[in-house]
Structure formats: C-alpha cells, structure tokens
C-alpha cells in the first residue's frame, strides 16, 4: 500500500519531532511504500489551516542529511538520477515544505509531489509528540487536521499520536511504532464504510504492545476561561509590521532548512490608540486534571490508563437532528 505520511512537528528532531522516523521505518518494514511530506517547522495547534498568503517551497531531503535538531545539510549531494527526477526517488528521500502546514502537506503530497510513485491509498498524520485526546485537542491539533484534510480530499486518513512529550527510551518509541503499524494494518483491512478518519492515541510504555487496543469516543472538554494567552508588557510583545510578526528587539530570518539568525531592528513606532499586548502562554493544568478524571470509554481515559485508543470519526460538523423547516422568530 502507498501511504503518505505528514506531521505537524516538522523534520526529525530529538526535541520536537522524535517519533516520525521510527514510524516510517516500521511502516516500510511492514511492506508499505511510504512518501513523506512534512512542514519545515513545527505547526502544532494549527488544525487544518492553510496559509493562503504564503508561497510554499518543496525541498527533497535525503533522510541521511537530517541533523537530528530539525535542520538538515542542504549541501548533501545526490546522484544525477535522483536529482533529475526527485518524485521517483527512494522513500528515504523526504519532502520538506517551507511555510507548510499538515493540511498543505496533504494537498501537495496527494496531488503534486509524488505523481510518479503511483496513487496514494492512505494518509497517516503523525505520530504527534504528545497525545491528542478530547475535543479541545482534536479541534486544535495539526495532526488531526492532517487526517481531516485527507478525508476532505476523498482519502482515508489516520491521525496517530504518541502520548508523551517527555524524552523516551528508543525501545519504548520502537514498541509504540510497531503497535501503531499493527493498528494501521488492522484498520486498513477492516475499514468501516461509515468512517472517514480514525484518531489513534498510543501510550508510551514498555509493555504497550501487550496491552489492550480499545474503541473509544472523544471526551468533550471546553475552556472555562482564558487559558491560552497572557498579557505582557509592550517591550516584550511581538509586533506586526507589514503583515510579519517580529520581536521589538530583534528580527528572526529563517533559511530554507530551518536555521535562524538574528539582527537588531528598530522598535516600530506604536500608534496613539490604546493597545494591549498578549503572548501565547498556554496554562493547561485544569485541562490535565479534567482529562485525568475523564469517564471510562473516552479517548482521554483510555490512553491515560495505559491502553491504546482508537476513535472512529467523520469529517463534518453534523447538524442537530430535529431542527428543520422554517425558523419562526419569536420577536415577530
């Protein structure tokens, strides 16, 4: 089977994206043909977004040239055959997309990047660095967003998340990857016609392969107050200038392979209108407590109990049954 793998954590990195390479290796060991298209930088919490004003650049990167910190050696030489026809290159050559999101990686991966490698049968988005369980995570997650994009393109999608952001021993990562492949193979063989995508959460533990894999429902969770942003003083706030966000004290320029350099820039003049400054400062302790107390049968309860969660989903916001016909306004 030809599988497109995308993610929201970006290129292989010990800190931000440690799980994608082991999963790709495990999928290939199971006999699948793998094509990889990933964003050049982390795109977590971006859902199914497309950056419509950003141009995209696709770079074919041999796996051996990744440095393990999210960057790669762009001077890596390849033979003439590969450089002349990148779309027919080995599955060990990955495509990194500057300004890419999981959704745009799906679009380009399905329709543009791998045309010479045959039709794509399935899209796997992930594995995410951390779990995606509950409505809040699922509606925000770039990983789930990638699988949703596949569904809106008429392809089957599976979102996979490995349930820990802590550094994990390699034996646990490989065990999670092997189990994920077993789950993928089972879902492929037994795909329910009502399902457009599956959301899979794998706990990170040494005995994961011997523990149950459980059908679950999504745990509903809603923000009770403003948890994601906090007010900051103006000298610490990012400033939007000509459509680009920069720090008030420095400008960051990214090159093609994700490295950055900084140079001092003048502080942009603030307007005379009242302004307040806010920065991303996700405070998730209440959410984590609620997930710990989630009821049995939900995705959150299952993965936090040490079992693998599989949630069958459809890619739509379905209407509430029974509200039909003319709406009679009560102020008429």
C-alpha angles and dihedrals in degrees: 000000000000108000127187112212120200132164144184098226096070131220121000109292132163090222106035108017111023099141108056099076095051091049093049090049091050092049091051091048087056089058101260124138108234131202117184128205117171138166117261091235138024113289101181120157091021099113115195094334128151119200095225097186095047122090116224127226120195117206122188105222123188109228091235092064096061110107098207095247098083094272132092142204105261092188090067107131122226129189121266094254093058095042091049093051112022095167091063094048127119120289085245088074109083128197117232116196120209109219087010126150126193089259094050090046088056092049094049093039093053099041112021120017106052105030092131093054097065133252118326113238102188140013120218115193113198150318088233119212094242134010127295104207128143130034094277093057095039094052092046101038121110087202093058087039090061091055090046090053089053090053092050087052090055094255130121113254135196122190112204125192127182105215104232137069091190119099109271132202114255093244091060093046091051091047090053090048093050092049092046090055091050090052091047092050091049093049092048091053095043104033110163112228091225093058124088098175140003127217112211125190118189120193116225106238135124094246096046093119092059097046126090125278107216137197107233144177125230114267109235112229129166132190111257094196141346105310104153108060135040130194116254135187115270095248090061098043126104113245126218110223121173090340096309126105117226135164117259089239105036144017120224119213117194121204125209097279100046103264117134140209130192134215131178116256131185116265107257113244112258119227124248090246120100110272135182125192128220133182134195107271108155110198106190105166094110090048092049090051091050092049090051088055096044116132125261113271095039125112093243095050092046099051093040087053089058099258130115115256124213117186121187113216143178120220100238145082095239120209122249108259118240098034099106141131128029119352110228109206114222094219094060 
